[in-house]
């Protein structure tokens, strides 16, 4: 838990440093984007071997394809550049699949929270344009939080038998492309295609251990999350 809190504190500190220059621009630059869309992930193979198992056990970890909803708060737009906070939430299921016989699957429901700050680079610098395509890149975090029912199931030795299972909070990076349209002084539309990359979460389980009785989840490498979204933009400053 201390490790997760430390990661969250470091992430929020980084976000504060990145957003501090935009604070003075809040008065005439605020815009709010409410969005919804789809979310999908790559799957991750893993193998449990000695000392936990004499015979290697092959496994697969994956999430479902699902929906996602969220909000973006734009705090700076000048020329080619923009800057925004973002937060999104999705309900999902984590699947821990044993592929080596006897095969089995543990399915645990959880909520996935994405948050951070993103810089936008508009391909044209004319702020009065009705249509503005852009590129985006940013940094943030992803919090994976299991439901109480999933935690109870996982920690039951007769069912999940994962007593150390907990939430994970990982540093993530995002990048993408999108387009904004502005139809009136206060209302517009926005669509994004975005990728989010971070370390694959271990959910409080040891990735490796010399203890033969330890429960390990030896997954490694990055987890890629794709997002396609669309929504309304509410402008709180006049069209320039």
C-alpha positions in Angstrom: 0.0 0.0 0.0 2.8 2.4 0.8 4.4 1.7 -2.6 1.1 2.6 -4.3 0.7 5.8 -2.3 4.2 6.8 -3.1 3.6 6.3 -6.9 0.4 8.3 -6.6 2.1 11.1 -4.8 4.9 11.2 -7.4 2.4 11.2 -10.3 0.4 14.1 -8.8 3.6 16.0 -8.1 4.6 15.7 -11.7 1.2 16.7 -12.9 1.3 19.8 -10.7 4.7 20.8 -12.1 3.4 20.4 -15.7 0.2 22.4 -15.1 1.6 25.2 -13.0 2.5 27.3 -16.1 -1.2 27.1 -17.3 -2.7 28.4 -14.0 -2.5 32.0 -15.1 -4.4 31.2 -18.3 -7.5 29.7 -16.6 -9.6 32.9 -16.7 -10.3 32.8 -20.5 -9.2 29.3 -21.6 -11.4 26.8 -19.8 -13.2 24.1 -21.8 -14.8 20.9 -20.6 -15.1 17.7 -22.8 -17.5 15.0 -21.6 -16.8 11.8 -23.5 -17.5 8.1 -23.8 -16.0 5.4 -25.9 -14.5 1.9 -26.2 -11.5 0.5 -24.4 -9.4 -2.6 -25.4 -6.1 -4.1 -24.2 -3.4 -6.5 -25.3 -3.1 -9.8 -23.4 0.0 -10.9 -21.5 1.5 -14.4 -21.3 3.3 -15.6 -18.2 4.9 -18.7 -16.8 5.2 -20.0 -13.2 8.3 -22.1 -12.7 10.7 -23.2 -10.0 10.7 -22.8 -7.0 6.9 -22.4 -7.0 6.3 -25.3 -9.5 8.6 -28.1 -10.6 6.7 -28.3 -13.9 6.3 -24.9 -15.6 2.8 -23.6 -15.6 1.8 -21.4 -18.6 -0.8 -18.7 -18.0 -2.5 -15.8 -19.8 -3.7 -12.5 -18.3 -6.2 -10.3 -20.0 -8.9 -7.7 -19.6 -12.3 -7.4 -21.4 -13.1 -5.0 -24.2 -15.5 -2.6 -22.6 -16.9 1.0 -22.5 -15.2 4.0 -20.8 -16.5 7.4 -19.8 -14.7 10.5 -18.6 -14.1 14.2 -18.6 -11.2 16.4 -19.9 -10.7 19.9 -18.5 -8.8 22.1 -20.9 -6.9 24.9 -19.2 -4.8 26.4 -21.9 -5.3 27.0 -25.7 -3.0 29.4 -27.6 -1.9 29.0 -31.2 -0.7 25.5 -31.9 -0.7 24.4 -28.2 -3.3 23.2 -25.7 -3.1 21.6 -22.3 -5.7 19.6 -20.2 -6.4 17.4 -17.2 -8.2 14.1 -17.9 -10.0 11.5 -15.9 -11.9 8.3 -17.1 -13.4 5.3 -15.5 -14.3 1.9 -16.9 -15.8 -1.3 -15.3 -13.8 -4.4 -16.4 -12.9 -8.0 -15.5 -9.4 -9.3 -15.0 -8.9 -12.8 -16.2 -6.1 -15.0 -14.8 -6.1 -18.1 -17.1 -4.1 -21.3 -16.5 -3.4 -22.8 -19.9 -1.4 -25.9 -18.6 -3.7 -28.8 -17.6 -5.7 -28.9 -15.5 -6.8 -25.6 -17.0 -8.7 -23.0 -14.9 -9.7 -19.4 -14.9 -10.1 -16.8 -12.2 -12.3 -13.8 -13.2 -12.3 -10.8 -10.9 -14.3 -7.6 -11.5 -12.6 -4.3 -11.0 -12.7 -0.6 -11.8 -10.0 1.0 -13.9 -9.3 4.8 -13.3 -7.1 6.8 -15.7 -6.0 10.3 -14.8 -3.3 12.7 -15.9 -2.3 15.7 -18.0 -2.0 15.9 -21.8 -0.5 18.4 -24.2 -2.3 19.0 -27.5 -0.6 20.2 -30.7 -3.1 21.7 -33.2 -2.1 21.2 -36.8 -3.3 24.7 -37.6 -2.7 27.7 -35.3 -5.8 29.7 -36.2 -7.9 29.5 -33.1 -11.0 30.8 -35.0 -11.1 27.7 -37.2 -14.3 25.6 -36.8 -12.4 22.3 -37.3 -9.1 21.8 -35.5 -7.2 18.4 -35.8 -4.5 17.8 -33.2 -1.9 15.4 -31.9 -1.7 14.6 -28.2 0.8 13.2 -25.7 0.9 13.2 -21.9 1.6 11.4 -18.6 -0.6 10.2 -15.8 -1.5 7.1 -13.9 -3.9 4.1 -14.0 -5.5 2.8 -10.8 -6.8 -0.8 -10.9 -9.2 -1.3 -8.0 -11.0 -4.6 -7.3 -14.5 -4.7 -6.1 -15.2 -5.9 -2.5 -16.8 -9.1 -4.0 -13.7 -9.8 -6.1 -11.4 -9.3 -3.2 -13.4 -11.6 -1.0 -13.4 -14.3 -3.7 -9.7 -13.9 -4.4 -8.7 -14.2 -0.7 -10.9 -17.2 0.0 -8.4 -20.2 0.1 -11.2 -22.5 -1.3 -11.9 -20.3 -4.3 -9.4 -17.7 -5.6 -6.6 -18.5 -3.1 -4.9 -15.2 -3.8 -4.5 -13.8 -0.3 -2.1 -10.9 -1.2 -4.3 -9.6 -4.0 -4.6 -5.8 -3.8 -5.0 -2.7 -6.0 -2.3 -1.4 -8.3 -1.4 2.2 -9.3 0.9 2.4 -12.3 2.6 5.4 -14.1 1.3 5.6 -17.7 2.0 7.5 -20.8 -0.6 8.4 -23.4 -0.5 9.5 -27.1 -3.0 10.0 -29.8 -4.8 12.0 -32.5 -8.1 13.8 -32.5 -10.2 16.5 -33.9 -12.3 19.3 -32.3 -15.2 21.2 -34.0 -16.9 24.3 -32.7 -20.4 24.9 -33.7 -21.3 27.9 -31.5 -19.8 30.2 -29.0 -20.2 27.6 -26.2 -20.6 24.1 -27.8 -18.5 21.8 -29.9 -17.7 18.1 -30.7 -14.5 16.1 -30.2 -13.3 12.7 -31.2 -10.0 11.0 -30.1 -8.1 7.8 -30.8 -5.6 7.3 -28.0 -3.0 4.8 -26.7 -2.1 4.4 -23.1 1.0 2.5 -22.1 2.3 1.5 -18.6 3.8 -1.4 -16.7 1.5 -4.5 -16.4 0.0 -4.4 -12.9 0.9 -7.1 -10.4 -2.0 -6.3 -8.1 0.1 -6.6 -4.9 1.4 -10.1 -5.9 5.1 -10.8 -6.0 6.4 -11.1 -9.6 9.2 -13.4 -8.5 10.1 -15.0 -5.1 12.6 -17.5 -3.8 9.9 -18.8 -1.4 8.4 -22.0 -2.9 5.1 -21.3 -1.0 4.7 -17.7 -2.2 1.9 -16.8 -4.6 3.6 -15.2 -7.6 2.3 -13.4 -10.7 5.4 -13.4 -13.0 4.0 -11.0 -15.6 6.4 -8.5 -17.1 6.6 -5.8 -19.8 4.2 -3.1 -20.7 0.4 -3.2 -21.0 -1.1 -1.3 -23.9 -4.6 0.1 -23.8 -6.4 1.5 -26.8 -9.2 4.1 -26.5 -11.6 5.4 -29.1 -13.9 8.2 -27.8 -16.2 11.0 -28.8 -18.2 13.6 -26.9 -19.3 17.2 -26.4 -17.0 20.2 -25.7 -18.4 23.1 -23.6 -16.4 26.3 -24.1 -16.2 28.9 -21.3 -14.5 31.6 -23.4 -15.5 33.4 -26.5 -14.5 32.3 -30.0 -11.4 34.2 -31.0 
